[in-house]
Every structure is written in C-alpha cells, then in structure tokens.
Amino acid sequence: MTSHTLFVVLFLWMQYICTVGTFDGGVLEGFDDNFGGIPVEPTPQPEEEIKKQDLVGDPKNRVISAEALKNMGSSEYSDVIAQVVETAGGPQRFKVDPNYIPDNKFEHDRHLISYSNDKRDLLDSLPEVSPENGPGETGYRVKRASFSEGYSRTWPSGVIPYTAANMTDVKFKVWIDAAVAMFEKKTCVRWVPYTNQPHHVEFLGKEKAICAAYLGMRSQEISPLYLYEIGNNCRAYYVVVHEMMHVMGADHEQSREDRYNNIHVDWNCISKGARQNYMLSLSADEDSEYDLASMMQYNPNLFRECVTEGLYGNKTMSAKNLRLDFLLYELVHQLTHYDIKSITEAYHCNEGCTDNCQNGGFVTKTVENPHCHCVCPKHFFGDQCTERQNEGECGSHTILQKYQPKIVKSNGYDQGFYELDRECIYQFTSPPGTRIKLEFVDMEITVSDAEITTCVHFIEVIVNLMGQAGPEECGVSTNLTYFTSINSESNMAMLNLNTLRAGSPSRGFMLKATAIESECLDHPCQNGGTCSDVESTDGTYHFECDCLTGYSGDRCDYVTAEDCLLE
C-alpha cells in the first residue's frame, strides 16, 4: 500500500469516526452496525465515564438521559453545557428525558416549561424539548420574539389575561401597568384583566426568589411570572418587560443559532448557575435580524464570573464587530425597533396589510392604532418611511450602483465648516445583494480636547441596522472605513452628523461610497463559521470563512478529526 493510499484510508476512517461515533484509540464506541464486516462491541468503561456515554453520538442529535442528569451536580451540569453544547461550535440538538427535574441548579431569569401529562413544572434547562421525549403536550421553546410557526406558544388572538393581585409592591404594579400600555401602543398584543378565561398569567412577588417566566402560553391554566419583590434582582422596569416578553414567547437573543455571526461567548466567564440562559435554541429565528440592543439580549456584565482571565475583557460575551460592542451595554427601557417588528410577525399584527415601508420600516397594526401603518426607524417618517429628518435643509441621499463609487461631502465642507444646532442625515442605498463600503478620506469633527475625551459633535455611523444606533466618530482622520453588516439591510447605510451640542464648527467630512457585490449574503459558511468579504486584486470581493474549532474547509464543511476524539 502506497503512502498516499494509506493517507486516504486514514483520512476517510477519521471522517467516518467524526460522522457517526467516537473513538478511544482502539475500539469504536456507540455503533449499532458492523464496520468493514467486523463486529464492534463497546469496551467496558470506568464508572466515572458512564455519564459521558450519554453525551456522545450524532452531534446534531445528542441525548442526555434522566439517569445521567440526575447524578450530576450543578457544577458538572454547567460544564456539560459549556463543553458539550458548544463543542465544534455548531447548533446542537438535545433531547431531555421528561422525568428529569433539575431542582436548584440555576439562578435568576429562568426559562420555565411544563408537561401536561404529569403536571410537573420543569426549568427550561436545555435548548429544546423535543416532542419525541414522551407522551402528553410538551412545552416548546420558541423563536426569539418571532415565535415561529411550529414552535409558537403565542396567545390566541394576541390576548393575554393576567392578574397582579399577589403583587404588593406599588412600584412593581406601576411598572406592570406601564408595560401593558407600551405593548398596546406599539403592538397588537393586549394584556387584559383576568376574569374567568381558561388560561392566564399570575404575577407573583414572594413565592420564589427569582425573576422568571414560562416561554409562551402554557397548557395549564396558570402561567406564573415571578418577580421577587424583596431585594434588587428584579427591581427594574426593563426586567418586568423582559419577563413579560418571555410570557409572550420571546427567547433570549443570545440563544439564537445565528449568534455566531454576531457575538463571541466566553463560557469561562459565565456563572455556572446561569449557563443555561446562554445555550442555543434550535428554534431561533434567522429570518429576523439579530438585534444586539434587544430587550432580550443579555448585558455582558450579567452573570459574569470569570474563573480565569477572560477572552473578551473578562466579559461573558463580545460583539464580533467590536465597533458595535457598545450596543450590548445599552440599558434598554423600551422595546427596540426590531423587538416590535418580531412581535408584529409573531402575532400577525400586519395581517391584511401591504408592506410598502422602506428604509428599514415595517407595516403593522396596534391596539391603539388598528389601521395599517408603517413603523419607521429613527430619522425617517412619512406613510412609507421615505421622508428624511431635516430633508431640504441638509444631508443627502446617495443611490449607488455596483462598483461605481461616488464622492459625498458634508454640507459646508468646501466652505470649511458645517452648520450648528442640527442633525443632518446622509443616506446611502445600493442594489439588493450588495454591501456598502464607506471610506472617509477626510474627517474633521469638533472634540473637547486633543485626547478626544468627549465628542462635542459627532458622526453616528449606522451600518448594521437602520433602526439601531451606530458608533460615533469625531476628531481628525484620513483613513477610516466602514462596511455595512451582512444582513437583510446590507444595502442601506446612514450617517447622522450631529451638531446639537454647543461648540465651534469644524470642516466636516468627505468620503467615497462604493457598493460591492457580497458572496457572504448567500451564507456560504456552515457550522457556525463567520463569513468575510475580502477584496481581490481586481477590486472585486470574494468570501472567506473563519471556522469554529472542529471544522475546516473553504465553507467550514469538513470535520476536523482530532477534535472528535474522546480524551
């Protein structure tokens, strides 16, 4: 046998191992069939390895038995979450035995699920509870705020009966009333007082020292929503809204399968008792855009407990685009543009409407306004979100064609200064299937001092989502480049030259805007790989994939054999 033939045989052997089983250096484990005509029998394992046996097999359909989970302590269980769910990066399907009750292994903001066949309340501790697990109606995890068909536990007709009679703290009652009013103003979902409806929500303030809620409507009559009134863990308006969103069916943003394109997660920095809140949900919605500022997105300081030096500044997570990292720290007190859009889609608030809204807007009907209307991103208004703030006074709209760059200058640039006390919006659009590249060839924006401790005036660069804030730039630069993100709004960008603060004017900016063809918009990278558009020598762009550990190849579609071996 030649060395080349031997290499091919060994490579195929390792690929087969990683595809269908595991290998301990001598005998293949976990096979029901014969390999090469030779019967394969599992070798005896030490007692401490028994639980691991339940965690191997098809990496997309792992099974954890009730017996294995029952014998795990909270620390070991948390390690399973970090080491098994996230190994090799890609989404992992878990099945959980319905007889398993994880007891006191978790911290605040739990997800709760239920089984109607035995009426037990179970913590929603894993990404999905599969209907194959057992008889009876299973509680499903649902898409983040999108509540996908098939996983949806949305409330019929968008009506959620509730009672807060057990809440004694007046402040919590005020927050609940404010949240109910907000949902009616911005969505078609109505929270109504409970009378004798078959299902309802009960706000509970003393029964359990947690902030927690069930995901969507339960099969049981009562859906408890826990907001512990003693102490400060739940004492905030946004916590109340967050848990009410869970009841409506919204999952955590960081649980989405497409989080790999948007954030890094450092499991070493997550408190072990809270790791279940960072696990992937197979029902996460990749049709709606990942919202780093969502009401359902965790702050990187939450549940932070780095056991060693952290990878991302000792935080639990970081935005992959570091320029957008600030969005993770924004304290959201209202639903974001994309939270509202997701609720609209989940509860069909746009039923019967024609969506002709532009510039990142969407059509909806709300309780307060039952007629079809557009919800526009900040700085846009009008029946179709086509009118721009201060249009006619300053700013511009640049329409780009593929690989035909245009020079854009701020108002007053040629005269040497911009006007004060206004927001000027510079809008850019390009054909579908393209991204926009903005190259600032000259920028001079007033700052407080030479160290740029404060931007007196600034350019807000909105290149991720039109309905989301962007990073602020100021000072002097001749080499600053931005690309729009790889998402459904990649062909839209906006700059807001904000000169509202008192200060002297500066020159402004001049930039070159180019629409580039993006292969990344076809999502070629598999298994959690991150796609980048890389410039070729001829000025066009091609995709490159940054693969997660355990995968390789141009599209991250090859399993790295050594990462599949049990140690």
N, C-alpha and C positions, 0 to 999 in steps of 0.2 A: 504494500500500500504506500503510495507516494505521500510526501509531507502535505501537499496541497489537498489530497483526498482526505487525509486524516483530519486536517483543519476543518474541512467542510462537514465531515461527520460529527466532529466535536461541537461545531457551531450549531448544527441542526439539533443535536442532542440537548444542548443547553437551552435553545429556544423552546424545545418541547417541554423541558422541565419547567420553565417560567410560565408556559401557557397553561399547563394542566396540573401541576403538582409542585412539590418541593423536594429537595434533595439534601441528604445529610452527609454526603461524602461517600456513601456506599450503597444505600438502598433507597429507591424511590418510595415516598410515602403518599398515601391517600388515593391510590388508583383502584378503580373497580375492574378495569380491563387488563389484559396482558400487554406487555410491551415487547415487541420483537419475538413473540412466541414464548417468552419466559414469564412464568407467573411471578407476580410481585407481591410479597407479603409485608405488611408493616412490621418493623422491628420493635421490640419492647422499649418503652420509654420510661425514664425516671419519673417518679411521682410528680416532681415539680414541673415536668414538661407536659403533663396531661392537659392542662388548661390551654396550652399553646396549640394543641392539636385541633381544638375547636375554632381556631382563628386562621387556619390555612385553607387552601383550595382555590377555587376560582376567585381572583382578586376583585372581580366586579360583583360577586355574589357570596360574600363571606357569611358564615353562620356562627353565631355565638349561642351556645346552649344555656339554658337556665342553670344547669349544674355548674358550669364554668363561671358564670357571672355571680352565682350565689357565694362561691368560695373566694371571690376577690374582695380585698379591702378597697377602701376608697382610693388610696394611693395607687394600687395596682390597676384599678379600673381606669383611672385617669391616664396612666401610662399606656394602657391599651388604646385609648382614644388617640393619644398623640402619636404612637408608634405604628399602629395598625391602620387606622383610618387614613392617615396621611402618607403612608409609605408609598413610594413611587408616585406620589402626587395626585394621581387621577381620582375622580369620584369613586367612592367605594360603597357598594350596596350591602347593608347589614340587615339581617333578619334577627328578630328578638323573640325568644320564647315568651308567650303571653303570661306564663306563670311567674315570670321574674318581676320582683318588686325591689327596686334599688335602695329603698329606705333612705337613710340620711347621708347620701353621698354627694349632695350638691348644695350650691349656695343660692343667692338671690337671683331673681329673674328666671325662674324655671319655666320650661315649657311643660305643659301637662297634657296627657292623653287619657283615653279611657277605653275599657272593653265592656260592652253591654252584657256579654254572656255571664260574667261573674261580678259585675258592678264594682270592680276594684278601680281605684284611682292610681294611675301609674305616672311616674315622671317620664316625660318625653326625653329619654336619655340618649337616643341614637338617631341618625339621620332620617330614617324612615321606618315605619312599622308596616310590614308587608301584609296584605290580606291573606297570604298563604299561611300565616303563622298559626291560625287557629280559627275555630268557629265564632260566629257572632259578628256583630258590627265592629270594625276596627276603626280607631281614631287615626286619621291620616295627618301627616304634616302637609302643609300646602305651600304653594308658591309665595315668595315674599310679596306681600301686598298685592300680587297679581292673581292669586287664588285660581290657579289653572283648572280648567275642566278636567275632571277625573280625580283630582286631589282636593277639589274645593270643598270646604266646610262652611261656605258662606251662609248667611242667614236669609231665609226665604223673603223675597220682596224687599230685601235691604232693611228690614225692621228688626231691631234688637230690643226686646223688652228687658228692663233692668230695675233693680231696687238697690238703693243705698241706705236703707233703713238701719242697717247694722253699723254704719259709719257714724262715729260720734264726734270726730274732729271736724270743726266747722270749715277749716281750710281745705280739707280733702273734698268736702261737699261742694265748695266753691269751684275747685279745680274740675270736679266731675261735671258740674253744670256748664263750665266754660268749654270743656272738651265736647260735650254734647252739642252745644251751639256751634262750635267750629265745624264739626262734621256735617251739620245741617247746612251751614253756609257754603262749604267747599265741596261737598259730595251729595249723593242721593241717599246716603245711609241715615236712617232715623233711629235714634235711641229713644224709646218711649217708656213711660212708667209701666211697671208690671201690674197687671190686674189678675187675669186668670189664664194667660197664654200657656201653651203646653211646654215651652222652653223659655228660660230667661236667665239673665246674668245677676248674680248677687255680689255686690262689693262687700268684702269682709276686711275689717281693720284690726281684729285682735286674735283671730283663730290661729293664725300661723305667722311666725316672724319672717315673712318673705314678701317679695314683690313678684307675683306670679299669676299666670292666666293660662287657660286652655287655648289651643290653636283652633279657632273657628267654633261653630256650634256643635255641642255635644249631642249624643243620642239620649243622654239622661236629661231629666227635666231642668236641673240647675247647673249652670256653669259658674263656679265660684271664681271671682277675681280678687286676689289677695293683695292688699295694700296696707302693710303693717303700720299702724298709726303711732306706735311707740318708737322713738329713735328717729334717725335721719335717712335711713337707707331708701325709703320710698317717698320721702317728703319733698316732692318737687312736681311741678305741673307736667313737665315732659315725661316723667316716669308714669304718671297716670295715663297720658296719651299713648305712650309706648305699650302699656299693658292692654289698653282698650284696643289698640291695633292688633295685638295677638288674638283677642277675642274675635275680632273681625276676620281673622285668618292670616294675618301677616307674619311671616317668619323673619328671623334676623337677616340683615343684609349680608353679613359676613358668612352666612351659611350657604350662599348661592354657589352653584357649581362653577360659575364663571368668575369666581373671585380671584382665581389665579391670574387673570388678565388685569386685575386691578389692585390687589393688595398682596403683601407678604404677611404670613402669620408665623410668629415665633412661639412655638409651643413651650419652650423653656421658660418663657416669661409669663405664662398664663397660670393663675392659681389653679391647682389641681381640682378643686371642688367646682370649678366653673368651666372646665374644658368642654363639657357637652354643649355649651352655648356657642361654640366656635366650629362645631362639626358640620360637614357638608350635608345639605338637604338635596336629595335627588330630585325633588320637586321644584327646585329653584327655577325662576323664570329667566331664560336667556333672551327672550324677545323684548322685554322691557330693560332699559339700560341700568347698569349698576350705578347706584347713587351713593357716593361717598359721604354725602351730607344727610342721608336719610334719617328719619326718626328711628328707624330700626337698625341703624349702623352703630356698633359699639365705639366708644372713645378708646384709643389705645392705652389710656391710663386705667381703664376699668379692669378689675380682676388682675391687676399687674402684680406679679410676684416672681421676679427673675431669680432662678436658683443659681445661675452663673451669669457671667457678663452677657447681656442680650445682643442680638444681631442688629437691632434697629433702634439704638439709643435706649436700650432697656425698656422698650415698649412692647405691648402684645402684638402689635401689627404696624405696618407702614404701607403707605400708598406706593405702588410700583413707580409711578411718576411722582417723584419727590416734590415737584412743584405743586402738586395737588394734595400733599400730605396735610396741609392746614385744614382741609375740609373735614378730616376725621376728628378734629378737635373742636369744631363749631358746636356750641351748645344750642341745639335746635329746640325752640319752644313752639313752633308751628309746623304743620305738615309742609314738606317741601313740594316743589312743582311736580316732581316725579312720584312722590308718595300719593299725591292727589290723582295723578294720571293712572297709577296702578290700581287704586281703589275704584276709579271710574271704569276700568276694564274688568275688574273682578266682579263688580256689582252691576255691570251693564248700564251704567248711568248714561251712556251715549247711545242707547238703543233707539232706533228710528232717526238718528241724526246723520247728516252728511259731514264728514270731516274734511273741510277745506281750509283748516287752520294752518298757517305757515310759520316759519322761523322757530320751530320747536314747540308751537302751541298745539293744543288738542281740544276736541269738542266734548262737551258734557252737558248734563242737566243736574241741577242740585235741588235740595228740598226748598231752599229759599227762592231759587230761580228755575222753575220746572221747564223752561224753554231751552232749546239747543243753543249753546253759545260757546265761544272759544275761550279757553283759559290760556293767556299769553305769558311768555317769560317776561321777567323784568326788562324794562326799556322798550317793550313793544306793546301796542294796543290796537284797537280797531276791531271790526267784525271778523277779520281773518288774520289778525296779528301782523298786518303789513305796515302799519304806521310806526315810525321810529321816534323815540323821545328827542325833542328839540330839532326834529327834521325841518329843514328850511333855514335854521339858524346856524347850525354847524354839523359836522360829521359828514358821512358819505356812505354810499352802498356800491361796492365794487363786485361786479359779476365776472368771474374768471372762467376761462376755457383751459382745457388740459395742456400743460406745459407752455402756456403763453403768459409769462409773468407781467405784472403791472406794478408801477411805482405809485405809492399812496403817501400823501403828506398830510399832516395835521393842519387844521385851519390856522393861518398866520405864520406857518413855518418859513415861507420865503421872506416875510417881513421881520422875522427874528423873534417873535413872541406869540404865544397863544392868548386867547381871551380868558378872563377870570369869571368865577362865580357861575359855573355851569358844568353840565355833563354832556360831552359830545360823543355820539355813538358812531363808530366806523364799522360797518357791516360788510362781510365777505360771504359770497356763495359761489359754489362750483358744481359741476355736473355730478350726479349720483355715481358712486364707485370711485370717487376721488377723495383725497385729503388735501388740506390747505397748509402750505408752508409760509410762515411769516418771518422774514429776515429784516430785523431793524438795522439798517445801515447807518443810521444816526438817531440818537435819542438824547434829549436834554430836558429833564423834568425836575422842577424845584424840590430840593430837600432841605431838611432843617439844619444840617451841618455837613462837614466833609465826610464824617463817618457814616452818614445816611442812617442815623438812629431813628429818624421819622421821615416818612414821605409827606411833604406838605401837599403836593399834588401828585397824582399817580395815573398810570395807565393800567386799568383792570383788563387782563388778557383772558378772554373767555374762549377757550378752545376745547374744552371737554364736553360740556353740555350747555346748550343755550339758556336753560332755565336754572343754571347753577353758577355760583360765584367763581371768579377766576383769581389767579395770583396777581399781586400788584407790583408794578415795576416803576422805579423812579431813578433819579441820578443821571449819570452820563454813560453812554455805551455806544460802541460802533460795531458790536458783534454779539447780537442777541437773536436767537432763533427759537421759534415755537412751531410745533405741528399740531393740528387737530387730532383728537384721540381716535382710536379705531372703534367706532360705534356707528349707530344709525344716523348720527348727526355730524359725521366726519366732514361733510361738505358745507359746513356752516361755521363761521367764526365771528367774533365781535370784540372790538376794543372800546373801552369806555375811558376817555380822557377826562378825569375828574379834577376840576379846579375850584371846588366849592370852598375849601379852606382858605383863610386869609394868608396871603403870601405874594411875592413878586413873580411875574410870569417868566417862563423860560422859552427856549426855541420850539420845543415840541418834538415831533418825530418824523422821520422819513423811512419807509420800509418797502421791500419788494415782496409781493404776494404771488404765489405760484400754486396752481392746482396740480397735484401729482397723482398718477394712477396708483392705486393701492391694491396689491395682491392680498394683503392681510385682511381686507374686508371680507374675503371668502373664507376666513378662519381655517387656514391650511394646517396649523399646528394642532396636534392631537395630544391627548392625555395630559392636559393641563399646561402644555407648552405655551410660551409667550412669543407672539409674532412681532417682528420689527420690519419696517420698510427701510431698506438700505439702498443708498444711491449707487448706481453703476457708473462706469467710466463714461458712458454716453449721455449721462444726465437723467436717464430714466431710473425707476426704482424696482427692486425685486425683494421678495420676502426672505427672512431668515428666522428660524425658530430657536429659542432658548429653552432647552428641555429641562424638565424636572429630574431630580435624581431617580435613576431606574429606567430612564428612557433615552433613546438616541435616534439618530437619523435626521434627514432633512425636514421631516414633518413630525418628529418625535414619535414615530410609529413602530420603533423597534424596542423590545425589552432588553435591558442590559442584564445579562445572565447572572453576573456575580451579585447583583442587588436582590436576587430572588432566593439566595441560599439562606437556610436557617443557620444561625450561629450557635 
